[in-house]
Amino acid sequence: MTLYAPQALEIIDQVTRRLAAQHAPEISEPTVRALVLDSFRRYRHLDHPSTHGRALAAQLASDRLEALRWAARRGRPLPPSFLFVCSGNAGRSQLAAALLRATAPRAARVMSAGENPAARVLPAVTDTLDELGIPSFGEYPKPVTPEFVAAADHIIVLNCDDRLESLDGRAFRTWSIMLESTSGRPGMRHTRDQIAEHVGALARELGISGA
C-alpha cells in the first residue's frame, strides 16, 4: 500500500471526511485526519492487497476515535473497559476478547490488540469460537495504540515477549498461556479452553459474570 499514491490520498480524504462528520463536534477534523494518516501508516508493512490494507486502516482509525470518545468520558459512571494484548493479535488476545464479550454485559468495552499485528486472524480461532456459538466476524489484527490504552480500565497481556512500551507505564495483569496453533484446531481448542478459565475468573472477580 503506497500511502502517498493519488488513489490512496483520495481514500484518506474520504475516510477523514466521513469520520470527522461522525465525531463532530467532539473531535476536530485535524485530529481525525492525523489519526487516519497514522492508521494507514501502521499497515504499510503488511503484505496485503492494497484494498484490504486500506479497509483495515479505515477500521483502525474508526476504532481509535471511538476509544478517544470513551476515554473522554472518564469521571462519569461507565461500564468497565478491557484491553487484551498479545504479540500478533491473531490468536490469544482475539480469543480472550471474544470470550469476555460473550460473558460481560453488552455495554462493556472489550478490545484486543498486538505489539506486532499479524496479517490476519488465525482461521482456527474463528473455528474454535464457532464451536461455542461465539461470533468473531469483523475482527482483525490491530496495533496497540495510545487511544486503546487510555480507554482501558483493565489491561491483560497474554504471553507477550515484547517490551510493551506502548502501554506507557500502565499497570497490567499477565496471563501465562501458550498459543498451540501448530497442532491445528485441537491445539487452538486447548488454548481457547485455558483462556476461557481465566476469562471466567476475571468476570467473577469483577462481578460482571453473566452467560
Secondary structure, 3 states (H helix, E strand, C coil): CCCCCHHHHHHHHHHHHHHHHHHCCCCCHHHHHHHHHHHHHCCCCCCCCHHHHHHHHHHHHHHHHHHHHHHHCCCCCCCCEEEEEECCCCCHHHHHHHHHHCCCCCCCEEEEEECCCCCCCCHHHHHHHHCCCCCCCCCCCCECCHHHHHHCCEEEEECCCCCCHHHCCCCCEEECCCCCCCCHHHHHHHHHHHHHHHHHHHHHHHCCCCC
